[in-house]
Amino acid sequence: MMAYIRGVLAEKESGRAVVEAGGIGYEMAVSLSTYDTLPKTGCEVKLLLWHCVRDDGESLFAFATPEERGMFAKLTSVGGVGPKLAMAVLSGASAGELAFAISGGDAKRISAIKGVGRKTAEKICVELRDKVDALGALAAARRGGAGGFDAKAPAVRDAILALSTLGYGEETAGKMVSDALRNRPGLESVEEIVRAALSSKK
């Protein structure tokens, strides 16, 4: 299996890129998140690959980060989710955001992505919930889906740990924090997040 490609970015457009390496142009599908990280054409680029071989042909899928490729692998392990749908999902949310939603059982967030039905979103949450780390997901969550790592991630992680010490399970605590931040995105400190999460349970 091809692990990555390093070469010159020959072409790029939304959802697609061509990298020339060794005199060969490799066409590959990319998510919008990866597309946003691509340099100008003519510049060198390195992308992680997923080589998909089927009876009707071969396809390359490329990723800017190991987290995105890992989430792609998890998504395609879900029955009914093929590579194209997995890329559509990754184009609608970053790997961190998806892990956050899955760990909290937030099928509504996933079904809001174009092309993903409610039943498929619920199936993704059910089948992958035990395969994503709630704390790691929150630490990796990206602000706006394309920016840098969320500056409030440590506070979010600590808020979940604080709720856990109060007797809430990790999954429940993660969902409480997720709901609190969704309703009040301006929360910053651990204390604010915990108070908002607890008030939502009353």
Backbone hydrogen bonds, N-H to C=O, Kabsch-Sander energy under -0.5 kcal/mol:
donor,donor_aa,acceptor,acceptor_aa,energy
5,I,47,L,-2.5
7,G,45,V,-2.3
8,V,20,E,-2.3
9,L,43,C,-2.9
10,A,8,V,-0.9
10,A,18,V,-2.4
11,E,18,V,-1.6
13,E,16,R,-2.6
16,R,13,E,-2.8
17,A,28,M,-2.2
18,V,11,E,-2.5
19,V,26,Y,-2.3
20,E,8,V,-3.1
21,A,19,V,-0.6
21,A,24,I,-2.7
24,I,21,A,-1.3
26,Y,19,V,-3.1
26,Y,24,I,-0.7
27,E,25,G,-0.6
28,M,17,A,-2.7
29,A,60,L,-2.7
30,V,15,G,-1.1
31,S,62,A,-0.6
35,Y,31,S,-2.6
36,D,32,L,-2.0
37,T,33,S,-0.5
37,T,34,T,-1.3
38,L,34,T,-0.7
38,L,35,Y,-1.2
42,G,9,L,-3.2
43,C,40,K,-1.7
45,V,7,G,-2.9
47,L,5,I,-2.4
48,L,63,F,-2.6
49,L,3,A,-2.6
50,W,61,F,-1.9
52,C,50,W,-0.7
52,C,59,S,-3.0
53,V,51,H,-0.6
54,R,52,C,-0.5
54,R,57,G,-2.8
57,G,54,R,-1.4
59,S,52,C,-2.6
61,F,50,W,-2.0
62,A,29,A,-2.9
63,F,48,L,-2.4
69,R,65,T,-1.9
70,G,66,P,-2.7
71,M,67,E,-2.2
72,F,68,E,-2.3
73,A,69,R,-2.2
74,K,70,G,-2.0
75,L,71,M,-2.9
76,T,72,F,-2.4
77,S,73,A,-0.6
77,S,74,K,-1.0
78,V,75,L,-1.6
81,V,78,V,-2.2
82,G,80,G,-0.7
86,A,82,G,-2.5
87,M,83,P,-2.2
88,A,84,K,-1.8
89,V,85,L,-2.4
90,L,86,A,-2.2
91,S,87,M,-1.3
92,G,88,A,-0.8
92,G,89,V,-0.8
93,A,89,V,-0.9
98,L,94,S,-2.4
99,A,95,A,-2.4
100,F,96,G,-2.3
101,A,97,E,-2.5
102,I,98,L,-3.1
103,S,99,A,-2.7
104,G,100,F,-1.3
105,G,102,I,-1.4
106,D,101,A,-3.2
107,A,105,G,-1.8
110,I,106,D,-1.2
111,S,107,A,-2.8
112,A,108,K,-0.9
113,I,110,I,-1.6
116,V,113,I,-2.1
117,G,115,G,-0.6
121,A,117,G,-2.4
122,E,118,R,-2.5
123,K,119,K,-2.2
124,I,120,T,-2.4
125,C,121,A,-2.1
126,V,122,E,-2.5
127,E,123,K,-2.8
128,L,124,I,-1.9
129,R,125,C,-1.3
131,K,128,L,-1.9
132,V,128,L,-0.7
132,V,129,R,-0.7
134,A,132,V,-0.6
137,A,133,D,-3.1
138,L,134,A,-2.1
139,A,135,L,-2.3
140,A,136,G,-1.6
141,A,137,A,-0.6
141,A,138,L,-0.8
143,R,148,G,-1.1
144,G,142,R,-0.5
145,G,142,R,-0.6
146,A,143,R,-0.6
147,G,143,R,-1.3
150,D,141,A,-1.8
153,A,150,D,-1.5
156,V,152,K,-2.2
157,R,153,A,-2.8
158,D,154,P,-2.5
159,A,155,A,-2.1
160,I,156,V,-2.0
161,L,157,R,-2.1
162,A,158,D,-2.5
163,L,159,A,-2.3
164,S,160,I,-2.0
165,T,161,L,-1.8
166,L,162,A,-0.8
167,G,164,S,-1.6
168,Y,163,L,-2.0
173,A,169,G,-3.2
174,G,170,E,-2.6
175,K,171,E,-2.0
176,M,172,T,-2.5
177,V,173,A,-2.4
178,S,174,G,-2.4
179,D,175,K,-2.7
180,A,176,M,-2.2
181,L,177,V,-2.6
182,R,178,S,-1.9
183,N,179,D,-2.2
184,R,180,A,-2.3
187,L,184,R,-1.8
193,I,189,S,-2.2
194,V,190,V,-2.7
195,R,191,E,-2.5
196,A,192,E,-2.4
197,A,193,I,-2.4
198,L,194,V,-2.6
199,S,195,R,-2.5
200,S,196,A,-1.4
201,K,198,L,-1.1
202,K,199,S,-0.9
